[in-house]
Amino acid sequence: MKRLFFFGVLLIITSCATEKLNFSPLSNNFYSESKGSNSDRGLKKSIDINIKENVNASEISNLISTFPKFKNTDLNDEITSLKYSLQNYLYAIDANNVAGKNRAVKDFEKSYKKIQKLRKNLNKDDDEVLNRYLVRLKTNITVIEDAIKGS
């Protein structure tokens, strides 16, 4: 009876103590490190968008973390570069860094064009998957850019 009671209490304690892990590439620790001081923000143009609550930024983050791997190593290398520029884009927006945002958009465009050239070597199924990811990424960036320019 004591053993059953002990395992019951142990089960309740361990099940209540677990939390859902955050696998997002945009962790809260990096946000505070990348923002810079508040005095720096007054000197720059302001980006009036809350990246933490923006649905499009969340989808970009999810697409970065779930991007598939392909057999073509050159393509995978360029996808890694694309992911890096997207992360920099989101960090720059969060930090109100207009120059960094513009640089990340240019890097994204370069990688996007290289991927478009490299995808000709893929089979039809892989090409469709890659196209779906690229279209969603480009759409989300366009929506964010429109929101920034509109405010």
OpenMM code with the backbone's topology and positions (N, CA, C; nanometers):
from openmm import Vec3, app, unit

residues = "MET LYS ARG LEU PHE PHE PHE GLY VAL LEU LEU ILE ILE THR SER CYS ALA THR GLU LYS LEU ASN PHE SER PRO LEU SER ASN ASN PHE TYR SER GLU SER LYS GLY SER ASN SER ASP ARG GLY LEU LYS LYS SER ILE ASP ILE ASN ILE LYS GLU ASN VAL ASN ALA SER GLU ILE SER ASN LEU ILE SER THR PHE PRO LYS PHE LYS ASN THR ASP LEU ASN ASP GLU ILE THR SER LEU LYS TYR SER LEU GLN ASN TYR LEU TYR ALA ILE ASP ALA ASN ASN VAL ALA GLY LYS ASN ARG ALA VAL LYS ASP PHE GLU LYS SER TYR LYS LYS ILE GLN LYS LEU ARG LYS ASN LEU ASN LYS ASP ASP ASP GLU VAL LEU ASN ARG TYR LEU VAL ARG LEU LYS THR ASN ILE THR VAL ILE GLU ASP ALA ILE LYS GLY SER".split()
positions = [
    Vec3(0.0822, -0.1188, 0.0000),
    Vec3(0.0000, 0.0000, 0.0000),
    Vec3(0.0872, 0.1260, 0.0000),
    Vec3(0.1941, 0.1256, 0.0841),
    Vec3(0.2836, 0.2403, 0.0885),
    Vec3(0.3523, 0.2602, -0.0459),
    Vec3(0.3898, 0.1503, -0.1073),
    Vec3(0.4579, 0.1565, -0.2351),
    Vec3(0.3662, 0.2166, -0.3423),
    Vec3(0.2423, 0.1756, -0.3461),
    Vec3(0.1454, 0.2278, -0.4403),
    Vec3(0.1217, 0.3771, -0.4175),
    Vec3(0.1098, 0.4158, -0.2916),
    Vec3(0.0913, 0.5568, -0.2577),
    Vec3(0.2129, 0.6390, -0.3001),
    Vec3(0.3343, 0.5866, -0.2741),
    Vec3(0.4573, 0.6545, -0.3090),
    Vec3(0.4667, 0.6765, -0.4603),
    Vec3(0.4378, 0.5719, -0.5401),
    Vec3(0.4438, 0.5853, -0.6852),
    Vec3(0.3350, 0.6777, -0.7384),
    Vec3(0.2207, 0.6798, -0.6747),
    Vec3(0.1141, 0.7721, -0.7141),
    Vec3(0.1547, 0.9165, -0.6924),
    Vec3(0.2131, 0.9454, -0.5760),
    Vec3(0.2593, 1.0808, -0.5464),
    Vec3(0.3735, 1.1184, -0.6403),
    Vec3(0.4644, 1.0261, -0.6648),
    Vec3(0.5766, 1.0502, -0.7559),
    Vec3(0.5266, 1.0804, -0.8969),
    Vec3(0.4281, 1.0080, -0.9415),
    Vec3(0.3709, 1.0294, -1.0744),
    Vec3(0.3074, 1.1684, -1.0843),
    Vec3(0.2349, 1.2078, -0.9820),
    Vec3(0.1694, 1.3392, -0.9835),
    Vec3(0.2726, 1.4507, -0.9824),
    Vec3(0.3763, 1.4365, -0.9018),
    Vec3(0.4785, 1.5401, -0.8928),
    Vec3(0.5520, 1.5545, -1.0255),
    Vec3(0.5926, 1.4447, -1.0865),
    Vec3(0.6680, 1.4542, -1.2109),
    Vec3(0.5815, 1.5016, -1.3261),
    Vec3(0.4548, 1.4633, -1.3299),
    Vec3(0.3710, 1.5086, -1.4403),
    Vec3(0.3359, 1.6554, -1.4272),
    Vec3(0.3280, 1.7080, -1.3069),
    Vec3(0.2970, 1.8499, -1.2867),
    Vec3(0.4203, 1.9379, -1.3033),
    Vec3(0.5376, 1.8815, -1.2895),
    Vec3(0.6593, 1.9616, -1.2917),
    Vec3(0.7143, 1.9814, -1.4318),
    Vec3(0.6653, 1.9073, -1.5297),
    Vec3(0.7198, 1.9214, -1.6639),
    Vec3(0.6560, 2.0387, -1.7344),
    Vec3(0.7346, 2.1031, -1.8188),
    Vec3(0.6873, 2.2150, -1.8974),
    Vec3(0.7140, 2.1869, -2.0433),
    Vec3(0.6400, 2.2521, -2.1265),
    Vec3(0.6622, 2.2393, -2.2698),
    Vec3(0.7899, 2.3139, -2.3065),
    Vec3(0.8793, 2.2463, -2.3797),
    Vec3(1.0045, 2.3087, -2.4202),
    Vec3(0.9814, 2.4010, -2.5377),
    Vec3(1.0585, 2.5075, -2.5455),
    Vec3(1.0498, 2.6024, -2.6550),
    Vec3(1.1633, 2.5725, -2.7519),
    Vec3(1.1294, 2.5203, -2.8699),
    Vec3(1.2302, 2.4867, -2.9691),
    Vec3(1.2449, 2.5961, -3.0746),
    Vec3(1.1857, 2.7108, -3.0503),
    Vec3(1.1906, 2.8206, -3.1457),
    Vec3(1.3323, 2.8750, -3.1565),
    Vec3(1.3762, 2.9089, -3.2776),
    Vec3(1.5089, 2.9686, -3.2914),
    Vec3(1.5180, 3.1074, -3.2287),
    Vec3(1.4038, 3.1663, -3.1979),
    Vec3(1.4031, 3.2976, -3.1344),
    Vec3(1.3716, 3.2818, -2.9871),
    Vec3(1.4729, 3.2537, -2.9094),
    Vec3(1.4490, 3.2363, -2.7669),
    Vec3(1.4465, 3.3709, -2.6975),
    Vec3(1.3873, 3.3752, -2.5799),
    Vec3(1.3766, 3.5004, -2.5052),
    Vec3(1.5132, 3.5531, -2.4635),
    Vec3(1.6096, 3.4659, -2.4409),
    Vec3(1.7425, 3.5109, -2.4007),
    Vec3(1.8059, 3.5966, -2.5085),
    Vec3(1.7874, 3.5578, -2.6334),
    Vec3(1.8501, 3.6324, -2.7412),
    Vec3(1.7824, 3.7670, -2.7614),
    Vec3(1.6527, 3.7744, -2.7364),
    Vec3(1.5824, 3.9011, -2.7507),
    Vec3(1.6458, 4.0086, -2.6640),
    Vec3(1.6681, 3.9786, -2.5376),
    Vec3(1.7208, 4.0802, -2.4467),
    Vec3(1.8636, 4.1176, -2.4816),
    Vec3(1.9410, 4.0235, -2.5365),
    Vec3(2.0786, 4.0519, -2.5717),
    Vec3(2.0882, 4.1354, -2.6986),
    Vec3(1.9939, 4.1182, -2.7910),
    Vec3(2.0056, 4.1830, -2.9210),
    Vec3(1.9416, 4.3209, -2.9259),
    Vec3(1.8650, 4.3573, -2.8276),
    Vec3(1.7926, 4.4838, -2.8333),
    Vec3(1.8825, 4.6051, -2.8171),
    Vec3(1.9882, 4.5951, -2.7437),
    Vec3(2.0745, 4.7101, -2.7214),
    Vec3(2.0156, 4.8000, -2.6153),
    Vec3(2.0816, 4.9108, -2.5923),
    Vec3(2.0330, 5.0019, -2.4887),
    Vec3(1.9172, 5.0854, -2.5407),
    Vec3(1.8372, 5.1355, -2.4501),
    Vec3(1.7229, 5.2174, -2.4880),
    Vec3(1.7664, 5.3506, -2.5475),
    Vec3(1.8821, 5.4004, -2.5089),
    Vec3(1.9293, 5.5278, -2.5634),
    Vec3(1.9648, 5.5150, -2.7112),
    Vec3(2.0076, 5.3956, -2.7549),
    Vec3(2.0396, 5.3743, -2.8962),
    Vec3(1.9156, 5.3792, -2.9838),
    Vec3(1.8040, 5.3395, -2.9319),
    Vec3(1.6819, 5.3329, -3.0102),
    Vec3(1.6309, 5.4697, -3.0503),
    Vec3(1.6533, 5.5690, -2.9693),
    Vec3(1.6057, 5.7019, -3.0004),
    Vec3(1.6771, 5.7616, -3.1211),
    Vec3(1.7974, 5.7161, -3.1521),
    Vec3(1.8753, 5.7688, -3.2628),
    Vec3(1.8369, 5.7071, -3.3956),
    Vec3(1.7751, 5.5905, -3.3950),
    Vec3(1.7429, 5.5177, -3.5166),
    Vec3(1.5976, 5.5410, -3.5558),
    Vec3(1.5692, 5.5063, -3.6817),
    Vec3(1.4297, 5.5036, -3.7226),
    Vec3(1.3630, 5.3895, -3.6477),
    Vec3(1.2410, 5.4094, -3.6125),
    Vec3(1.1718, 5.3089, -3.5331),
    Vec3(1.0961, 5.2118, -3.6224),
    Vec3(1.0987, 5.0871, -3.5864),
    Vec3(1.0191, 4.9841, -3.6532),
    Vec3(0.9048, 4.9519, -3.5587),
    Vec3(0.7858, 4.9950, -3.5953),
    Vec3(0.6705, 4.9792, -3.5070),
    Vec3(0.5995, 4.8466, -3.5315),
    Vec3(0.6634, 4.7390, -3.4910),
    Vec3(0.6026, 4.6071, -3.5026),
    Vec3(0.6531, 4.5229, -3.3859),
    Vec3(0.5619, 4.4537, -3.3206),
    Vec3(0.6004, 4.3681, -3.2093),
    Vec3(0.6241, 4.2282, -3.2647),
    Vec3(0.7489, 4.1927, -3.2814),
    Vec3(0.7862, 4.0677, -3.3466),
    Vec3(0.7456, 3.9454, -3.2656),
    Vec3(0.7379, 3.9598, -3.1335),
    Vec3(0.7020, 3.8461, -3.0492),
    Vec3(0.5560, 3.8070, -3.0654),
    Vec3(0.4706, 3.9033, -3.0999),
    Vec3(0.3277, 3.8756, -3.1121),
    Vec3(0.2811, 3.8717, -3.2575),
    Vec3(0.3705, 3.8867, -3.3522),
    Vec3(0.3350, 3.8891, -3.4928),
    Vec3(0.3222, 3.7472, -3.5461),
    Vec3(0.2088, 3.7181, -3.6074),
    Vec3(0.1821, 3.5836, -3.6589),
    Vec3(0.2775, 3.5497, -3.7720),
    Vec3(0.3077, 3.6452, -3.8567),
    Vec3(0.3966, 3.6193, -3.9693),
    Vec3(0.5383, 3.5888, -3.9230),
    Vec3(0.5849, 3.6575, -3.8215),
    Vec3(0.7174, 3.6302, -3.7669),
    Vec3(0.7211, 3.4918, -3.7026),
    Vec3(0.6127, 3.4542, -3.6374),
    Vec3(0.6051, 3.3208, -3.5776),
    Vec3(0.6100, 3.2135, -3.6848),
    Vec3(0.5402, 3.2380, -3.7946),
    Vec3(0.5422, 3.1386, -3.9019),
    Vec3(0.6807, 3.1294, -3.9651),
    Vec3(0.7473, 3.2417, -3.9815),
    Vec3(0.8844, 3.2380, -4.0342),
    Vec3(0.9734, 3.1562, -3.9415),
    Vec3(0.9612, 3.1791, -3.8131),
    Vec3(1.0397, 3.1049, -3.7153),
    Vec3(1.0107, 2.9548, -3.7229),
    Vec3(0.8842, 2.9203, -3.7371),
    Vec3(0.8472, 2.7787, -3.7494),
    Vec3(0.8994, 2.7183, -3.8795),
    Vec3(0.8937, 2.7927, -3.9878),
    Vec3(0.9450, 2.7426, -4.1149),
    Vec3(1.0959, 2.7213, -4.1095),
    Vec3(1.1654, 2.8101, -4.0407),
    Vec3(1.3107, 2.7946, -4.0256),
    Vec3(1.3420, 2.6632, -3.9540),
    Vec3(1.2672, 2.6366, -3.8483),
    Vec3(1.2983, 2.5181, -3.7678),
    Vec3(1.2525, 2.3878, -3.8326),
    Vec3(1.1579, 2.3933, -3.9258),
    Vec3(1.1073, 2.2697, -3.9870),
    Vec3(1.1518, 2.2519, -4.1315),
    Vec3(1.2410, 2.3361, -4.1783),
    Vec3(1.2839, 2.3300, -4.3182),
    Vec3(1.3463, 2.1932, -4.3471),
    Vec3(1.3049, 2.1271, -4.4544),
    Vec3(1.3563, 1.9919, -4.4827),
    Vec3(1.4990, 1.9940, -4.5377),
    Vec3(1.5642, 1.8806, -4.5262),
    Vec3(1.6968, 1.8610, -4.5849),
    Vec3(1.6786, 1.7904, -4.7190),
    Vec3(1.7678, 1.8207, -4.8120),
    Vec3(1.7624, 1.7598, -4.9446),
    Vec3(1.8925, 1.6862, -4.9724),
    Vec3(1.8945, 1.6085, -5.0797),
    Vec3(2.0134, 1.5299, -5.1128),
    Vec3(2.1252, 1.6166, -5.1696),
    Vec3(2.0903, 1.7288, -5.2258),
    Vec3(2.1862, 1.8199, -5.2866),
    Vec3(2.2540, 1.9036, -5.1771),
    Vec3(2.3840, 1.8848, -5.1590),
    Vec3(2.4553, 1.9545, -5.0512),
    Vec3(2.4681, 2.1043, -5.0782),
    Vec3(2.4844, 2.1416, -5.2056),
    Vec3(2.4921, 2.2848, -5.2374),
    Vec3(2.3609, 2.3543, -5.2018),
    Vec3(2.2520, 2.2881, -5.2295),
    Vec3(2.1202, 2.3427, -5.1969),
    Vec3(2.1035, 2.3544, -5.0453),
    Vec3(2.1449, 2.2517, -4.9726),
    Vec3(2.1354, 2.2558, -4.8258),
    Vec3(2.2205, 2.3678, -4.7672),
    Vec3(2.3378, 2.3908, -4.8251),
    Vec3(2.4236, 2.4999, -4.7782),
    Vec3(2.3565, 2.6357, -4.8013),
    Vec3(2.2934, 2.6502, -4.9156),
    Vec3(2.2263, 2.7776, -4.9457),
    Vec3(2.1024, 2.7952, -4.8590),
    Vec3(2.0344, 2.6853, -4.8271),
    Vec3(1.9189, 2.6920, -4.7366),
    Vec3(1.9643, 2.7349, -4.5976),
    Vec3(2.0790, 2.6858, -4.5541),
    Vec3(2.1346, 2.7275, -4.4249),
    Vec3(2.1618, 2.8778, -4.4253),
    Vec3(2.2152, 2.9275, -4.5350),
    Vec3(2.2391, 3.0712, -4.5479),
    Vec3(2.1077, 3.1491, -4.5466),
    Vec3(2.0067, 3.0951, -4.6114),
    Vec3(1.8741, 3.1577, -4.6125),
    Vec3(1.8157, 3.1631, -4.4716),
    Vec3(1.8275, 3.0547, -4.3975),
    Vec3(1.7773, 3.0507, -4.2598),
    Vec3(1.8490, 3.1538, -4.1727),
    Vec3(1.9789, 3.1634, -4.1912),
    Vec3(2.0582, 3.2585, -4.1135),
    Vec3(2.0129, 3.4023, -4.1418),
    Vec3(1.9904, 3.4332, -4.2684),
    Vec3(1.9465, 3.5694, -4.3022),
    Vec3(1.8064, 3.5963, -4.2487),
    Vec3(1.7210, 3.4956, -4.2450),
    Vec3(1.5864, 3.5128, -4.1889),
    Vec3(1.5922, 3.5363, -4.0382),
    Vec3(1.6779, 3.4641, -3.9690),
    Vec3(1.6935, 3.4859, -3.8255),
    Vec3(1.7463, 3.6263, -3.7992),
    Vec3(1.8433, 3.6681, -3.8777),
    Vec3(1.8962, 3.8044, -3.8631),
    Vec3(1.7878, 3.9078, -3.8903),
    Vec3(1.7028, 3.8799, -3.9866),
    Vec3(1.5919, 3.9695, -4.0192),
    Vec3(1.4994, 3.9866, -3.8984),
    Vec3(1.4616, 3.8760, -3.8378),
    Vec3(1.3712, 3.8823, -3.7228),
    Vec3(1.4379, 3.9503, -3.6031),
    Vec3(1.5649, 3.9215, -3.5811),
    Vec3(1.6367, 3.9848, -3.4703),
    Vec3(1.6508, 4.1361, -3.4932),
    Vec3(1.6777, 4.1747, -3.6174),
    Vec3(1.6941, 4.3165, -3.6483),
    Vec3(1.5628, 4.3917, -3.6289),
    Vec3(1.4528, 4.3318, -3.6676),
    Vec3(1.3234, 4.3965, -3.6469),
    Vec3(1.2962, 4.4111, -3.4979),
    Vec3(1.3240, 4.3068, -3.4228),
    Vec3(1.2997, 4.3117, -3.2787),
    Vec3(1.3869, 4.4163, -3.2112),
    Vec3(1.5068, 4.4373, -3.2633),
    Vec3(1.6003, 4.5332, -3.2042),
    Vec3(1.5846, 4.6737, -3.2635),
    Vec3(1.4857, 4.6926, -3.3514),
    Vec3(1.4655, 4.8213, -3.4196),
    Vec3(1.5890, 4.8645, -3.4976),
    Vec3(1.6577, 4.7702, -3.5567),
    Vec3(1.7788, 4.7957, -3.6338),
    Vec3(1.7417, 4.7982, -3.7822),
    Vec3(1.7164, 4.9170, -3.8351),
    Vec3(1.6715, 4.9309, -3.9738),
    Vec3(1.7806, 4.8880, -4.0718),
    Vec3(1.9035, 4.9278, -4.0463),
    Vec3(2.0138, 4.8906, -4.1357),
    Vec3(2.0344, 4.7393, -4.1360),
    Vec3(2.0277, 4.6773, -4.0200),
    Vec3(2.0413, 4.5320, -4.0107),
    Vec3(1.9282, 4.4604, -4.0806),
    Vec3(1.8078, 4.5139, -4.0704),
    Vec3(1.6909, 4.4554, -4.1379),
    Vec3(1.7095, 4.4613, -4.2889),
    Vec3(1.7514, 4.5763, -4.3390),
    Vec3(1.7720, 4.5912, -4.4836),
    Vec3(1.8828, 4.4989, -4.5348),
    Vec3(1.9883, 4.4849, -4.4572),
    Vec3(2.0983, 4.3951, -4.4945),
    Vec3(2.0502, 4.2498, -4.4966),
    Vec3(1.9685, 4.2125, -4.3987),
    Vec3(1.9162, 4.0755, -4.3927),
    Vec3(1.8217, 4.0480, -4.5091),
    Vec3(1.7433, 4.1478, -4.5495),
    Vec3(1.6537, 4.1301, -4.6651),
    Vec3(1.7359, 4.1076, -4.7919),
    Vec3(1.8440, 4.1837, -4.8090),
    Vec3(1.9299, 4.1650, -4.9266),
    Vec3(1.9941, 4.0267, -4.9262),
    Vec3(2.0407, 3.9818, -4.8091),
    Vec3(2.0993, 3.8479, -4.7979),
    Vec3(1.9953, 3.7405, -4.8292),
    Vec3(1.8726, 3.7616, -4.7802),
    Vec3(1.7634, 3.6684, -4.8086),
    Vec3(1.7380, 3.6605, -4.9594),
    Vec3(1.7344, 3.7751, -5.0257),
    Vec3(1.7080, 3.7780, -5.1691),
    Vec3(1.8180, 3.7062, -5.2478),
    Vec3(1.9445, 3.7257, -5.2070),
    Vec3(2.0554, 3.6562, -5.2738),
    Vec3(2.0414, 3.5052, -5.2599),
    Vec3(2.0163, 3.4598, -5.1371),
    Vec3(2.0013, 3.3160, -5.1134),
    Vec3(1.8809, 3.2610, -5.1879),
    Vec3(1.7729, 3.3366, -5.1888),
    Vec3(1.6506, 3.2946, -5.2574),
    Vec3(1.6778, 3.2722, -5.4061),
    Vec3(1.7503, 3.3653, -5.4686),
    Vec3(1.7814, 3.3526, -5.6113),
    Vec3(1.8715, 3.2326, -5.6385),
    Vec3(1.9701, 3.2096, -5.5506),
    Vec3(2.0584, 3.0935, -5.5681),
    Vec3(1.9809, 2.9628, -5.5528),
    Vec3(1.8889, 2.9605, -5.4571),
    Vec3(1.8072, 2.8402, -5.4371),
    Vec3(1.7190, 2.8155, -5.5589),
    Vec3(1.6669, 2.9222, -5.6182),
    Vec3(1.5839, 2.9067, -5.7384),
    Vec3(1.6639, 2.8420, -5.8514),
    Vec3(1.7909, 2.8752, -5.8626),
    Vec3(1.8758, 2.8147, -5.9659),
    Vec3(1.9073, 2.6687, -5.9326),
    Vec3(1.9328, 2.6420, -5.8033),
    Vec3(1.9717, 2.5060, -5.7627),
    Vec3(1.8548, 2.4075, -5.7605),
    Vec3(1.7333, 2.4566, -5.7505),
    Vec3(1.6188, 2.3661, -5.7390),
    Vec3(1.5843, 2.2967, -5.8702),
    Vec3(1.6458, 2.3389, -5.9789),
    Vec3(1.6219, 2.2741, -6.1079),
    Vec3(1.6688, 2.1290, -6.1070),
    Vec3(1.7615, 2.0960, -6.0175),
    Vec3(1.8170, 1.9608, -6.0097),
    Vec3(1.7336, 1.8673, -5.9224),
    Vec3(1.6291, 1.9176, -5.8596),
    Vec3(1.5485, 1.8350, -5.7688),
    Vec3(1.4417, 1.7564, -5.8444),
    Vec3(1.3995, 1.6471, -5.7804),
    Vec3(1.2862, 1.5748, -5.8384),
    Vec3(1.1581, 1.6534, -5.8115),
    Vec3(1.0487, 1.6115, -5.8728),
    Vec3(0.9249, 1.6892, -5.8686),
    Vec3(0.8715, 1.7066, -5.7257),
    Vec3(0.8729, 1.6008, -5.6469),
    Vec3(0.8192, 1.6082, -5.5101),
    Vec3(0.9007, 1.7025, -5.4227),
    Vec3(1.0332, 1.6894, -5.4282),
    Vec3(1.1191, 1.7774, -5.3490),
    Vec3(1.1056, 1.9229, -5.3941),
    Vec3(1.0915, 1.9417, -5.5247),
    Vec3(1.0751, 2.0765, -5.5770),
    Vec3(0.9453, 2.1404, -5.5266),
    Vec3(0.8392, 2.0627, -5.5191),
    Vec3(0.7116, 2.1151, -5.4691),
    Vec3(0.7198, 2.1509, -5.3211),
    Vec3(0.7872, 2.0669, -5.2427),
    Vec3(0.8038, 2.0952, -5.0993),
    Vec3(0.8855, 2.2229, -5.0807),
    Vec3(0.9962, 2.2323, -5.1524),
    Vec3(1.0813, 2.3503, -5.1430),
    Vec3(1.0046, 2.4754, -5.1863),
    Vec3(0.9288, 2.4646, -5.2932),
    Vec3(0.8517, 2.5787, -5.3415),
    Vec3(0.7497, 2.6241, -5.2372),
    Vec3(0.6848, 2.5293, -5.1722),
    Vec3(0.5863, 2.5628, -5.0687),
    Vec3(0.6514, 2.6429, -4.9556),
    Vec3(0.7685, 2.6000, -4.9119),
    Vec3(0.8395, 2.6714, -4.8054),
    Vec3(0.8813, 2.8113, -4.8516),
    Vec3(0.9365, 2.8199, -4.9717),
    Vec3(0.9842, 2.9489, -5.0212),
    Vec3(0.8701, 3.0492, -5.0390),
    Vec3(0.7585, 3.0022, -5.0900),
    Vec3(0.6435, 3.0910, -5.1094),
    Vec3(0.5920, 3.1419, -4.9750),
    Vec3(0.5818, 3.0538, -4.8776),
    Vec3(0.5337, 3.0953, -4.7454),
    Vec3(0.6301, 3.1945, -4.6799),
    Vec3(0.7608, 3.1703, -4.6944),
    Vec3(0.8592, 3.2626, -4.6376),
    Vec3(0.8490, 3.4005, -4.7029),
    Vec3(0.8446, 3.4004, -4.8348),
    Vec3(0.8400, 3.5277, -4.9065),
    Vec3(0.7102, 3.6033, -4.8756),
    Vec3(0.6007, 3.5318, -4.8658),
    Vec3(0.4723, 3.5949, -4.8333),
    Vec3(0.4766, 3.6590, -4.6951),
    Vec3(0.5287, 3.5873, -4.5982),
    Vec3(0.5358, 3.6406, -4.4615),
    Vec3(0.6280, 3.7620, -4.4524),
    Vec3(0.7391, 3.7594, -4.5226),
    Vec3(0.8295, 3.8746, -4.5224),
    Vec3(0.7612, 3.9941, -4.5873),
    Vec3(0.6898, 3.9706, -4.6951),
    Vec3(0.6187, 4.0798, -4.7622),
    Vec3(0.5142, 4.1424, -4.6711),
    Vec3(0.4418, 4.0598, -4.5979),
    Vec3(0.3400, 4.1120, -4.5056),
    Vec3(0.4050, 4.1940, -4.3951),
    Vec3(0.5160, 4.1466, -4.3399),
    Vec3(0.5867, 4.2198, -4.2352),
    Vec3(0.6403, 4.3524, -4.2905),
    Vec3(0.7007, 4.3483, -4.4094),
    Vec3(0.7538, 4.4706, -4.4700),
    Vec3(0.6430, 4.5723, -4.4954),
    Vec3(0.5279, 4.5249, -4.5413),
    Vec3(0.4141, 4.6157, -4.5631),
    Vec3(0.3657, 4.6765, -4.4321),
    Vec3(0.3668, 4.5968, -4.3254),
    Vec3(0.3253, 4.6478, -4.1953),
    Vec3(0.4233, 4.7526, -4.1431),
    Vec3(0.5511, 4.7321, -4.1689),
    Vec3(0.6524, 4.8279, -4.1241),
    Vec3(0.6403, 4.9584, -4.2039),
    Vec3(0.6247, 4.9474, -4.3344),
    Vec3(0.6136, 5.0675, -4.4172),
    Vec3(0.4829, 5.1411, -4.3956),
    Vec3(0.3793, 5.0666, -4.3586),
    Vec3(0.2490, 5.1279, -4.3370),
    Vec3(0.2370, 5.2026, -4.2051),
    Vec3(0.3250, 5.1716, -4.1107),
    Vec3(0.3129, 5.2382, -3.9794),
    Vec3(0.3957, 5.3632, -3.9700),
] * unit.nanometer
topology = app.Topology()
chain = topology.addChain("A")
for resn in residues:
    res = topology.addResidue(resn, chain)
    for name in ("N", "CA", "C"):
        topology.addAtom(name, app.Element.getBySymbol(name[0]), res)
